[in-house]
Amino acid sequence: MRIQEYLQKHRLVTDGAMGTYYAKIRNDDYAVCENALIEEPEIIRQIHIEYLKAGAKLIRTNTFMANRPALKITKEELVYLLKRGCEIAKEARIESNCDAFLAGDIGPIPEFARDEELDIIAQYKEIIDVFLSQDLDAILFETFSDDRYFGELSRYIKEKSPTTFVITQFCLNKSGYTSNGIRADKLLARAAARKEIDAVGFNCGISSGHMVKLIRNFQLPRNKYLMISPNAGYPEQMQNRLIYLDNASFFTGNMKKVLDSGVSIVGACCGTTPSYIRGIAKLIDNYPPVVLEENPKQTLYNLDSSQMPKDNIRNLSEISISTKKITELLKEGRKVIAVELDPPFDAEDTKILECAKKAITTKTH
């Protein structure tokens, strides 16, 4: 079965992070997971298996940074590395006894002032050719900051293999812009106009909470499948290390809102582990497939008013409390503690205000 056929009857859950999960297993923030395809293939195979057993129906090859400039390798070494990435993913699928699609994962190739555009495109095509020779189900371009190569590359893929599923994902900041300063809705509109692209979406960069907020205000294509893969959150420094705190249940709650917004393909990015995917997999069967419109009157639609829980929004002035004013407490020589509440990204502030009310009205000694 092709991914296109699967999506006509189901939503699709993908795997989670490879790089940060591998670094966590190795206890080394600087570990390069692509090198592990040669040095520690069993760890990569096991990570694939964990995601498959957690419920992922699509896994990505461990090749995000597998390109010549990033790893400083020759073309021959690159081809070998890409093939090993495909082989290990296939072995994991067989060993896990799980049905799943395989996607060849392509990240941005580092560019320098001296580089020619034609040379960069040729390097992407080198990677694509290896993936097409391995008979994968999809090719995924992820964490890109613009789409300037996608027109030619997506045509190149479809000319060689019309059934290969093509996905393009962009990395955003909290304001909905890429690092190149391009607004997300422009990227979505351009992807919607390219017939060779099957799915478009966003990954990495921001947390699930910010992702929910952004896609509810974006105009989303009606003629393309959408793929969303946010980070676990934002890394925090602990004992001179940057770590992602485990918040799988909070992440799952936000991914439910993503699914409610009409997204067909959901997964996870940096900081996530199989427990995050397990949470999404438990949700996915409750959702019907998303039906695309071949020639919609409007290519895009806006979800501004669809899911926002306006009736749940409160104002601090609505909270009735009985307590002394701060100035009175200070005059009495009492200790006063001021607490700043960081509002949730989705404007559902009922729970946080209820907790604030409870804290204020509870007498402490």
Secondary structure by P-SEA (a helix, b strand, c coil): ccaaaaaacbbbbbbcccaaaaaaaaccccccccccccccaaaaaaaaaaaaaaccccccccccccccccccccaaaaaaaaaaaaaaaaaaaaaacbbbbbbbccccccccccccaaaaaaaaaaaaaaaaaaccccccccccccccaaaaaaaaaaaacccbbbbbbbbbcccccccccccaaaaaaaaaaccccccccccccccaaaaaaaaaaccccccbbbbbbbcccbbbbcccbbbbcccaaaaaaaaaaaaaaccccccccccccaaaaaaaaaccccccbbbbbccccccccccccccccccccccccccccccccaaaaaaabbbbbbbbbbccccccaaaaaaaaaaaaacccc
